[in-house]
Each structure stands twice: as structure tokens, then as C-alpha cells.
Amino acid sequence: MIHAVLIDLGDTLVHLSRPWDDVFRENLDSLYAYLKKAGLKSDFQEFAEQFIREFEHASATSQLYKVEIPMEDIVSRVLRRFKLRNHEGTLVQNAITEFYRPEIAAWELYPDTMKTLIALRDDGLKMGVISNAKSDWAVRAILEKHDLSKFFAVILTSAALRIRKPRSEVFYKALETLDTKPSTTVFVGDSLQADILGAKVAGMRTIHILRKPDDNPHFVVPDVTVTSLTGALDQITAWNHNSPGSIP
């Protein structure tokens, strides 16, 4: 029996309504406008180059070592570079809010997200979110925007933990918080390397959501592959009713 479901956020429950490059540029524009009002003397080009350098270095380090360098650290380094004083920590947090404002607006629900979560909740399953993200605040803001927080007994982010999926500690922390066992928990996510590998190492069943064709070779094999959250819900229902086979 499946007693609990852990779910990824980005590209699993929600998706960007516009290309990432466009959203990131809007994030930068929003951040720059705020910092200019706060006393930033740099022109946009110099600022953008410095920010992107810090952002990409943090991303590369995070990917290589499976740690998370949160946005607070990135923004703080940029502020020091341009000699902006962070009075009582408010400048950093306000800057993060402004940076993520366009992105939060761009995240939209998949058509079957809400009905899937309602069905899982009504079936009595415990639920949690585990998200690799540079901002814990942004993840919670996205969930609140779409009224999703109410479904989850645990919300874990790599930004808060400072470690990333697929590290097993992330999954064990979620299992401990939900007070559930790996053998009765399923993880649903879109990333084979982060979601499926990490959950399998932790001893959970896994459902991979494959939303786009992928011809690349992979060495991580999920228990089941589906193309939507509805398919994941059907598979969990089948497992709990001892129905054989996977459901696309």
C-alpha cells in the first residue's frame, strides 16, 4: 500500500508560461530597478554581468557537489561587489523578492494538478513537496499563489537544507517529517537524475513524468513512466488496489 506521496514542484506540478531566458531577463530587470533605487551606481550591463557570473558559479557548484548556494548568498556577494550596505538584512530579502516577482507570476499549474492533489488528499494519502531551488521563499510563494500549500504536510527546499536532490538526506528528512516508511511512499517527479535516482536510493517507489520526448540514454530506471499527473494518480490508485501493470 502507498501511504504517502512526495512530489517535485517545477515541471511536475507547475510550469513556466514563457521561455526561461525571457523570465530570467525580467528577473534581472526587476532586481536592477530595485537596487538602483537603493543606491546602486552601476549601469545595467556591468550589473548583469556580475550577477550572472555569481549565479552561474553558484549553479555549477551546486550541480557538481549536490549542495545548494541559496539566492541570499548570491545577492549578498553582488551587493558587496557594488558596495551596497545591507541594513539589518532587509536589502537582501527585498532584493530577492523583487528578483523573483516576474518568475513567480510566470509559473502556472498544469491542467490536472489541482484535481490530482484533491484526489490524493481525499484518498487519505500524506503529501509533501521536495524542490531543488535557490530560494525557499520563492517556492513557498509559488505554492501560495496557486493555493497548493494546504495539500502538503512538509515542504522541503534545497535552499533551506543547503543540499540538493538526489542526495538521500533530503528524502530521509521528508520521510521522517511525514512519519512514513520508504516502502509505503512514492516519489513523483520529472527529473530522472534528481528525483527518481534520489528516491530510489532512499527506497521509495518512483513515478517519472515524461512530458516531452527524450531520446537521450539514461541509466536510471523508474518503477513507472507516465506523461501526466493524471497518469501518476491512476498508477498510485492501481498499486493500492493491487492492479497489475502501469498506466500511461
GITA-V781918 format. One record per helix or strand of 2 or more residues. SS is the DSSP state (A for helix, B for strand). FROM is the first residue (numbers start at 1). TO is the last residue. If there is no record, write none. Layout:
# GITA-V781918
SS:FROM:TO / SS:FROM:TO
This chain:
# GITA-V781918
B:4:7 / B:14:16 / A:20:37 / A:44:65 / A:71:81 / A:87:106 / B:107:109 / A:113:122 / B:126:131 / A:136:145 / A:149:151 / B:154:157 / A:158:161 / A:168:178 / A:182:184 / B:185:189 / A:192:201 / B:205:209 / B:224:226 / A:229:240
